[in-house]
């Protein structure tokens, strides 16, 4: 069971507001440069705030990340070596062994935060791009269940979680369902409360 420390507020880097740890945020993007800009700013903001930062993506060039951080006087090598930063391929995270497994994923998020606090970091944050390829793996019918359960997990294991979905890769009906399981969403550079959101208890009772 995760302990709940004193509330920690931090900027996402690519939005105007500071949020307390525990935010479950959906970013729908249609331009990959916008996605990458959000990723880089989110990572930098977390590292500067003394957080443990994780990134799940297949589309972040290491050379660009190194250069971006160096422009802000941050060393990727230093943060990776200290355990402050990790980057894992999204495919390895979301469908390891060819299967989408919510229990495994939720356990990984819980461990990320527990390891962050044990390592002396003030909080943890994660940003991940949900790849369209996930639609073709076993267990994908549980995607929305997983997202709803992330919101439940963050109540007792608060960390900042941003889920990126490509509007060009998922159809409109899927995007609408995705929005229903995220309490917060990004509109341009502002975080707003999602009007389509269903509390996880209600969503899970009706869909699982």
Secondary structure, 3 states (H helix, E strand, C coil): CCCCCCCCEEECCCCCCEEECCCEEEEEECCHHHHHHHHHHHHHHHHHCCCEEEEECCCCCHHHHHHHHHHCCCCHHHHHHHCCEEEECHHHHHCHHHECCHHHHHHHHHHHHHHHHHCCCCCEEEEEEECHHHHHCECHHHHHHHHHHHHHHHHHCCCEEEEEEECCCCCHHHHHHHHHCCCEEEECCEEEECCCCCCHHHHHHHHC
